[in-house]
Amino acid sequence: MEYYNYIKALHLIFIITWFAGLFYIPRLFVYQIEAFQKPSPEKEILGRQLKLMAKRLWNIITWPSAILATFFAVWLLVLNPVLLKLPWMHVKLTFVVLLILYHLKTHQFYKQLQRDEVNKTSNFMRLWNEGATFILFAVVFLVILKSAINWVFGVIGILALGILLMLGFKWYKNIRRKNPDA
């Protein structure tokens, strides 16, 4: 099992790149939605460039990272199946399922915007952008603390973080209302 830590390192690397993609793609969605409201030719120029950026991020970084992170995670569980008996791992896997659902829903948004279908507001996408953050916080606390009970405190922390993010979001929205270039 001397290669176990190498597999764990690869799993962590692809988790990081997966989250990088999940953090950035909703920001590109915000810019795409806002570009869609601009006059021609700016709308077409920005729209084309942002769609290309989103396509490359999603297909070259985010999806492959998700697949590889999952592959290495399964490999780790095969090598160390006792992990599946630990209560904290059950909670972690629940958050992993939420992350996969978040990823799949984000994929739906990606496909819509690639077809120039704008069904959400840029403010919605700013809020959607925080979904991956909540999951990341929960999983990191869970993995570090390795306790299914202490995750409750992590969730309380996540809720506090959510409240702070919402306040920050409203504050920034007010700033942008006064100064659209902020």
DADA-V824689 format. One record per residue. N is the residue number from 0. RES is the residue in three letters. OMEGA is omega in radians with two decimals (NA if undefined). Layout:
N_RES_OMEGA + N_RES_OMEGA
//
This chain:
0_MET_-3.14 + 1_GLU_3.12 + 2_TYR_-3.13 + 3_TYR_-3.12 + 4_ASN_3.06 + 5_TYR_3.11 + 6_ILE_3.10 + 7_LYS_3.12 + 8_ALA_3.11 + 9_LEU_3.09 + 10_HIS_-3.13 + 11_LEU_3.12 + 12_ILE_-3.11 + 13_PHE_2.98 + 14_ILE_-3.12 + 15_ILE_-3.12 + 16_THR_3.07 + 17_TRP_3.13 + 18_PHE_3.09 + 19_ALA_3.10 + 20_GLY_-3.14 + 21_LEU_3.09 + 22_PHE_-3.02 + 23_TYR_-3.05 + 24_ILE_3.10 + 25_PRO_3.06 + 26_ARG_3.07 + 27_LEU_3.08 + 28_PHE_3.11 + 29_VAL_-3.11 + 30_TYR_3.10 + 31_GLN_-3.13 + 32_ILE_3.13 + 33_GLU_3.10 + 34_ALA_-3.13 + 35_PHE_-3.11 + 36_GLN_-3.12 + 37_LYS_3.11 + 38_PRO_3.05 + 39_SER_-0.01 + 40_PRO_-3.11 + 41_GLU_-3.13 + 42_LYS_-3.09 + 43_GLU_-3.11 + 44_ILE_3.12 + 45_LEU_-3.12 + 46_GLY_-3.14 + 47_ARG_-3.11 + 48_GLN_-3.13 + 49_LEU_3.07 + 50_LYS_3.11 + 51_LEU_3.12 + 52_MET_3.14 + 53_ALA_-3.13 + 54_LYS_-3.13 + 55_ARG_3.12 + 56_LEU_-3.03 + 57_TRP_-3.03 + 58_ASN_-3.09 + 59_ILE_-3.10 + 60_ILE_-2.93 + 61_THR_-3.13 + 62_TRP_3.12 + 63_PRO_3.12 + 64_SER_3.11 + 65_ALA_-3.12 + 66_ILE_-3.12 + 67_LEU_3.09 + 68_ALA_3.12 + 69_THR_3.12 + 70_PHE_-3.12 + 71_PHE_3.08 + 72_ALA_3.11 + 73_VAL_3.12 + 74_TRP_3.10 + 75_LEU_3.14 + 76_LEU_3.07 + 77_VAL_3.14 + 78_LEU_-3.08 + 79_ASN_-3.04 + 80_PRO_3.11 + 81_VAL_3.10 + 82_LEU_-3.10 + 83_LEU_3.11 + 84_LYS_-3.07 + 85_LEU_-3.10 + 86_PRO_-3.12 + 87_TRP_3.12 + 88_MET_3.08 + 89_HIS_3.13 + 90_VAL_3.13 + 91_LYS_-3.13 + 92_LEU_3.04 + 93_THR_3.09 + 94_PHE_3.09 + 95_VAL_3.08 + 96_VAL_3.09 + 97_LEU_3.12 + 98_LEU_3.12 + 99_ILE_3.09 + 100_LEU_3.08 + 101_TYR_3.13 + 102_HIS_-3.12 + 103_LEU_3.09 + 104_LYS_3.08 + 105_THR_3.09 + 106_HIS_3.08 + 107_GLN_3.11 + 108_PHE_3.13 + 109_TYR_-3.11 + 110_LYS_3.12 + 111_GLN_-3.10 + 112_LEU_3.06 + 113_GLN_3.09 + 114_ARG_-3.10 + 115_ASP_3.05 + 116_GLU_-3.14 + 117_VAL_-3.10 + 118_ASN_-3.12 + 119_LYS_3.10 + 120_THR_3.08 + 121_SER_3.08 + 122_ASN_3.07 + 123_PHE_-3.11 + 124_MET_3.06 + 125_ARG_3.09 + 126_LEU_3.13 + 127_TRP_-3.13 + 128_ASN_-3.09 + 129_GLU_-3.13 + 130_GLY_3.13 + 131_ALA_3.12 + 132_THR_3.14 + 133_PHE_-3.14 + 134_ILE_3.13 + 135_LEU_3.13 + 136_PHE_-3.10 + 137_ALA_-3.08 + 138_VAL_-3.13 + 139_VAL_3.11 + 140_PHE_-3.14 + 141_LEU_-3.12 + 142_VAL_-3.12 + 143_ILE_-3.10 + 144_LEU_-3.13 + 145_LYS_3.13 + 146_SER_3.12 + 147_ALA_-3.14 + 148_ILE_-3.12 + 149_ASN_3.11 + 150_TRP_3.08 + 151_VAL_3.10 + 152_PHE_3.07 + 153_GLY_3.13 + 154_VAL_3.08 + 155_ILE_3.07 + 156_GLY_3.11 + 157_ILE_3.10 + 158_LEU_3.09 + 159_ALA_3.09 + 160_LEU_3.12 + 161_GLY_3.12 + 162_ILE_3.12 + 163_LEU_3.11 + 164_LEU_3.13 + 165_MET_3.09 + 166_LEU_3.10 + 167_GLY_3.11 + 168_PHE_3.14 + 169_LYS_3.12 + 170_TRP_3.14 + 171_TYR_3.11 + 172_LYS_3.09 + 173_ASN_3.11 + 174_ILE_-3.13 + 175_ARG_3.11 + 176_ARG_3.14 + 177_LYS_-3.11 + 178_ASN_-3.06 + 179_PRO_-3.14 + 180_ASP_-3.10 + 181_ALA_NA
//
